């Protein structure tokens, strides 16, 4: 039976604490083999960047003039 794995991605800036910013989701084949490619990592980082950008825009739009 195939399974899905989620690998958390953390960001740490300077000496600050690490914060989870996204997840890389991978599918395991029926034989248990899991393949992680650069494309998987890029997709997870792109999704995270889009999410962070949307949240930042909401903060700006909601700020008082």
Secondary structure per residue as TSV (DSSP state, phi and psi in degrees):
chain	resnum	aa	ss	phi	psi
A	1	X	-	360.0	134.2
A	2	X	-	-75.9	152.4
A	3	X	E	-135.2	162.2
A	4	X	E	-115.5	134.0
A	5	X	E	-111.8	143.3
A	6	X	E	-119.2	124.9
A	7	X	E	-110.9	118.7
A	8	X	E	-70.1	147.1
A	9	X	E	-114.8	127.0
A	10	X	E	-113.5	150.4
A	11	X	E	-123.9	133.9
A	12	X	-	-132.8	127.5
A	13	X	-	-115.0	125.3
A	14	X	T	61.9	-136.8
A	15	X	T	-96.2	11.7
A	16	X	S	-69.1	166.2
A	17	X	-	-75.0	155.4
A	18	X	-	-75.2	143.4
A	19	X	E	-130.0	134.4
A	20	X	E	-70.9	126.5
A	21	X	E	-115.6	-3.2
A	22	X	E	171.8	-173.3
A	23	X	E	-142.8	146.6
A	24	X	E	-101.2	121.2
A	25	X	E	-102.3	127.7
A	26	X	E	-126.3	149.1
A	27	X	E	-105.4	136.7
A	28	X	E	-94.1	138.4
A	29	X	-	-74.2	168.0
A	30	X	T	-57.2	-31.0
A	31	X	T	-85.7	4.2
A	32	X	S	92.1	-0.9
A	33	X	-	-75.5	131.6
A	34	X	B	-121.8	132.0
A	35	X	-	-118.1	126.1
A	36	X	-	-111.9	121.7
A	37	X	-	-114.5	166.8
A	38	X	H	-60.8	-34.2
A	39	X	H	-64.0	-36.6
A	40	X	H	-62.9	-44.6
A	41	X	H	-66.0	-44.3
A	42	X	H	-60.9	-42.2
A	43	X	H	-63.5	-41.4
A	44	X	H	-65.9	-41.9
A	45	X	H	-68.0	-37.5
A	46	X	H	-64.4	-44.3
A	47	X	H	-62.3	-41.6
A	48	X	H	-65.2	-43.4
A	49	X	H	-62.1	-41.8
A	50	X	H	-61.9	-41.5
A	51	X	H	-65.3	-42.8
A	52	X	H	-65.7	-39.2
A	53	X	H	-65.2	-42.6
A	54	X	H	-63.3	-41.4
A	55	X	H	-64.8	-39.5
A	56	X	H	-65.6	-40.2
A	57	X	H	-64.1	-39.3
A	58	X	H	-62.1	-40.8
A	59	X	H	-62.3	-43.7
A	60	X	H	-66.4	-44.4
A	61	X	H	-65.1	-31.6
A	62	X	H	-86.5	-7.7
A	63	X	S	-74.8	147.4
A	64	X	-	-73.4	143.4
A	65	X	-	-69.8	360.0
